[in-house]
Amino acid sequence: MKVDRTIQRNYQIDVLKLLCAFLVLLSHLFFDYMPVDSAGRYFTVKKVGSFGWVSVHIFFIISGFLMVKSVLNKNLTSNTAGKFSISYVTNKFKKFAPEYIVSVLVCVALYRCAYI
C-alpha cells in the first residue's frame, strides 16, 4: 500500500503567519511613537503592537514545524539523510543569498552616503 505524501498548502498556517507579520508591523510602527493619554495609559493600538515579540517566537515555531514536516514527507534512509540535509541547506542558501547580498550592499551604500 503506497502512502500519498504530496505536500498540500496549509492555509491556516498562512493566516497565522499573516497575523504574526501584522503584529510585528504594528510593533515597529507604533511601539515607540504612540502617545499616552494624560493618565499615562497607552492607546489600544500600542497595547496590541507591544505583542510583536511573541510573533517572532511563533515564526520560529512555524519554521521548525514546516522543516520537520518537509523531512517527514521524504522517504529518507540513513544513507540519504545526510545528502538531503546538505541539499536542503544549499537550496535555502541559494534562495536567500541574493536578497541578503543586495540588502547588505544597499545598507553599506546608504551608510557611506550619509557620512560623506
C-alpha positions in Angstrom: 0.0 0.0 0.0 1.5 3.3 -1.1 1.1 6.3 1.1 0.3 9.6 -0.7 2.8 12.1 0.7 2.1 15.1 -1.6 2.6 18.4 0.1 -0.6 20.4 0.3 -0.9 24.0 1.2 -2.0 24.7 4.7 -3.9 27.9 4.7 -4.3 28.0 8.5 -0.5 28.4 8.8 -0.6 31.2 6.2 -3.3 33.0 8.2 -1.2 32.6 11.3 1.9 33.9 9.5 -0.1 36.9 8.3 -1.4 37.7 11.8 2.2 37.5 13.2 3.6 39.7 10.4 0.8 42.2 11.2 1.7 42.2 14.9 5.4 42.7 14.1 4.4 45.6 11.8 2.3 47.2 14.5 5.1 46.8 16.9 7.6 48.5 14.7 5.3 51.3 13.6 3.6 52.2 16.9 5.5 50.9 19.8 7.8 53.9 20.3 5.7 56.6 18.7 2.2 56.1 20.1 1.3 58.8 22.6 -0.1 58.1 26.0 -3.1 60.0 27.4 -2.9 62.3 30.4 -3.2 59.5 32.9 -0.2 57.7 31.3 -2.2 54.9 29.7 -1.3 53.6 26.3 -3.8 53.6 23.5 -5.2 50.2 22.3 -3.0 50.0 19.2 0.1 50.4 21.2 -1.0 47.6 23.6 -1.7 45.3 20.6 1.6 46.3 18.9 3.6 45.5 22.1 3.0 41.8 21.4 5.2 41.8 18.3 7.9 40.0 20.1 5.6 37.0 20.5 5.1 36.9 16.8 8.9 36.3 16.3 8.7 33.3 18.5 5.7 32.0 16.7 7.6 32.4 13.4 10.4 30.2 14.8 7.9 27.6 15.8 6.2 27.6 12.4 9.5 27.4 10.7 10.6 24.4 12.8 7.2 22.7 12.1 7.5 23.2 8.4 11.1 21.9 8.3 10.1 18.8 10.2 7.1 18.3 8.0 9.2 18.5 4.9 11.6 16.0 6.2 8.8 13.6 7.2 7.4 13.8 3.7 10.6 12.4 2.3 11.4 8.7 2.3 14.8 9.0 3.9 17.0 6.2 5.0 20.2 6.6 7.0 22.2 6.7 3.7 20.1 9.5 2.1 19.5 11.7 5.2 22.9 13.3 5.1 22.6 14.1 1.4 19.1 15.6 2.0 20.5 17.8 4.8 23.2 19.2 2.6 20.9 19.8 -0.4 18.3 21.4 1.9 20.9 23.9 3.3 22.3 24.7 -0.1 18.9 25.2 -1.6 18.0 27.6 1.3 21.3 29.4 0.8 20.7 29.8 -2.9 17.2 31.1 -2.2 18.1 33.8 0.3 21.7 34.7 -0.5 20.9 37.1 -3.4 18.4 39.2 -1.4 20.8 39.2 1.6 23.7 40.4 -0.5 21.7 43.1 -2.2 20.3 44.4 1.1 23.8 44.4 2.7 25.2 46.4 -0.3 22.3 48.9 -0.1 22.8 49.4 3.6 26.5 49.9 3.1 25.9 52.3 0.3 23.4 54.3 2.3 25.7 54.4 5.3 28.6 55.6 3.1 26.3 58.3 1.5 25.2 59.5 4.9 28.7 60.1 6.2 30.4 61.6 3.1 
